[in-house]
């Protein structure tokens, strides 16, 4: 029996990982979030619910190491971008506490979480849209408008803008935390990738994003397109991926899949990939603890739609936290 802690269980990715692992008879699952109203906390027994500091807070990693040691956690799954760099940087300390971190290396995370570095790393291997920093040199490039302007770091669609013409681009001035990127006209796909601890790609599952809400796919389908799977696998090898990542691709004007970004964590739409035959949380658990897994895992074409689901509980059972998202806000 292994003990697993999943963080970020207020989000769809955390819930997806929880629901995968709680089905196993050989895994004891703990759930953690900074918000006592996080729904995933209440998918596990009350004795296994934990409140943790915000992922960006100074004491977060120290708290997690102490928590893992106290609870005897064997495997830690973090599903939050902000938590991952700090945890990966102190992977050895977690291991000394008896906990294996189910996440990519610190180097891989650094590349993935900086879209400019990612474009530079992958451009020799796969098609990447023209990408420049928002500087005088970057603006001077002979762009075909419109172009995309977005932060070098950040998840989802936050801060992404379409810039229609050169005067509008020039008006933005200089900001090296922003990139300018060629606008690709084709359809967008996400590819969920699982790589072994040796970097060998075990599965690459492309899926469409038919409906998106707040950056998360709420309806889609898995698709069997070799060019998508092959491109995502090449990206995974280029960045040295071990574990799970979500590779976002969009077709170029010439009909070639081009890399947009890589989210080096479980995506919110993971339930579709699991249902299609590739249970990535469970497979990654086995990889991390040294169990044998297949060298390749295939999937079927499947569609999904998502709906809101409630968990009902006694108000006294709601955990108290300093970061309650709606502690003083109006109800819905």
Secondary structure as GFF3:
##gff-version 3
##sequence-region A 1 332
A	DSSP	beta_strand	2	7	.	.	.	ID=ss1
A	DSSP	alpha_helix	12	21	.	.	.	ID=ss2
A	DSSP	beta_strand	27	33	.	.	.	ID=ss3
A	DSSP	three_ten_helix	39	43	.	.	.	ID=ss4
A	DSSP	three_ten_helix	46	48	.	.	.	ID=ss5
A	DSSP	beta_strand	49	51	.	.	.	ID=ss6
A	DSSP	alpha_helix	60	71	.	.	.	ID=ss7
A	DSSP	beta_strand	75	78	.	.	.	ID=ss8
A	DSSP	alpha_helix	81	89	.	.	.	ID=ss9
A	DSSP	alpha_helix	91	96	.	.	.	ID=ss10
A	DSSP	beta_strand	100	101	.	.	.	ID=ss11
A	DSSP	alpha_helix	106	112	.	.	.	ID=ss12
A	DSSP	alpha_helix	115	122	.	.	.	ID=ss13
A	DSSP	beta_strand	131	134	.	.	.	ID=ss14
A	DSSP	alpha_helix	136	139	.	.	.	ID=ss15
A	DSSP	beta_strand	147	151	.	.	.	ID=ss16
A	DSSP	beta_strand	161	163	.	.	.	ID=ss17
A	DSSP	alpha_helix	166	170	.	.	.	ID=ss18
A	DSSP	beta_strand	175	182	.	.	.	ID=ss19
A	DSSP	beta_strand	188	195	.	.	.	ID=ss20
A	DSSP	beta_strand	201	213	.	.	.	ID=ss21
A	DSSP	beta_strand	216	222	.	.	.	ID=ss22
A	DSSP	alpha_helix	226	239	.	.	.	ID=ss23
A	DSSP	beta_strand	243	251	.	.	.	ID=ss24
A	DSSP	beta_strand	257	263	.	.	.	ID=ss25
A	DSSP	alpha_helix	270	275	.	.	.	ID=ss26
A	DSSP	alpha_helix	280	289	.	.	.	ID=ss27
A	DSSP	beta_strand	303	305	.	.	.	ID=ss28
A	DSSP	three_ten_helix	315	317	.	.	.	ID=ss29
###
